[in-house]
Structure formats: structure tokens, C-alpha cells
Amino acid sequence: PEYEWQAIAKIPWQSLADVAIRKRTEESQGWYIWQTLREVVQAYGRICRGPTDVGVTYVLDSTFERLIGEGRKYGLMPKFFSEVL
């Protein structure tokens, strides 16, 4: 593999100051969580592109625990991602 580890410094929560984001979130909190979780899962997968790649991802943002808890609450956690936590 090209890299052995990566770090996600900040969870990419979308801004609730954006009127469209706030409105969608008010309609469905699960939508807001999914948007954030999807970006984190995609970032996580960037270190391992092939079946033989191995890498470690460190998440430095303390709101990661909140994201995982909310993802589980709404049943949004991809199975493979749940297994690596």
C-alpha cells in the first residue's frame, strides 16, 4: 500500500446555518446523520483501494462517538464499518 495510516482530524458536519440543510434536518434527523456518516466512511475507505491494501484510520474529533451513536440509532451504519470499530 502507498500509505499505512491516515487521520481524520474533523468530522465533516454540514452547517445548520445553511437554510436548506437546517430544513432537511428538521424534516429528518437521520438524513443529516447519513450525510455526515457517508463522508466519514468514504474518507475511511481512501486508504485501502485494493483487496490486499491494509491501513489504519485514526479519527481525532471527539464528535465521532456522537456520529457513531446516532448512526446506530437510525440504523445507518454500514455493516463493514460497524465491524471495524
C-alpha positions in Angstrom: 0.0 0.0 0.0 1.0 3.6 -0.6 0.2 4.7 2.9 -0.1 2.7 6.1 -2.3 5.2 8.1 -4.4 8.3 7.8 -6.1 10.7 10.2 -9.5 12.3 10.0 -9.0 15.4 12.0 -12.5 16.8 11.9 -15.9 15.2 11.3 -17.5 17.0 8.4 -20.8 18.1 9.9 -22.8 20.2 7.5 -23.6 23.7 8.6 -27.0 24.1 10.2 -26.7 27.8 9.4 -27.5 26.8 5.8 -31.2 27.2 5.5 -31.6 24.2 3.1 -29.5 21.9 5.4 -31.5 23.1 8.5 -34.8 22.5 6.8 -33.9 19.0 5.6 -32.6 18.1 9.1 -35.8 19.3 10.7 -37.7 17.0 8.4 -35.3 14.1 9.0 -32.5 14.0 11.6 -31.5 10.7 10.0 -30.8 12.5 6.7 -28.3 14.8 8.5 -26.5 12.0 10.2 -26.4 10.0 7.0 -24.8 12.9 5.1 -22.0 13.1 7.7 -21.6 9.4 8.1 -21.3 8.9 4.4 -18.4 11.4 4.1 -16.6 9.8 7.0 -17.0 6.2 5.6 -15.7 7.5 2.2 -12.7 9.1 3.8 -12.1 5.9 5.8 -12.0 3.9 2.6 -9.5 6.0 0.8 -6.5 4.3 2.4 -7.5 0.8 1.2 -8.2 0.8 -2.5 -7.5 -2.8 -3.3 -8.2 -6.2 -1.7 -4.6 -6.5 -0.4 -4.3 -3.0 1.0 -4.1 -2.6 4.7 -4.2 0.7 6.7 -5.3 2.3 9.9 -7.5 5.3 10.2 -7.4 7.5 13.3 -10.3 9.8 14.0 -9.2 12.7 16.1 -12.5 14.6 16.5 -14.4 13.8 19.8 -17.8 14.1 18.0 -17.0 10.8 16.2 -18.6 9.0 19.1 -21.8 11.0 18.7 -21.9 10.3 15.0 -21.5 6.5 15.6 -24.2 6.6 18.3 -26.6 8.5 16.0 -25.7 6.2 13.1 -26.6 3.2 15.1 -29.8 4.8 16.5 -31.1 5.4 13.0 -29.8 2.1 11.6 -27.5 3.8 9.2 -24.2 2.1 10.0 -22.8 0.1 7.0 -22.1 -3.5 8.2 -18.4 -3.4 7.3 -17.9 -0.1 9.1 -19.6 -1.4 12.3 -17.2 -4.4 12.3 -14.1 -2.3 12.3 -14.9 0.0 15.2 
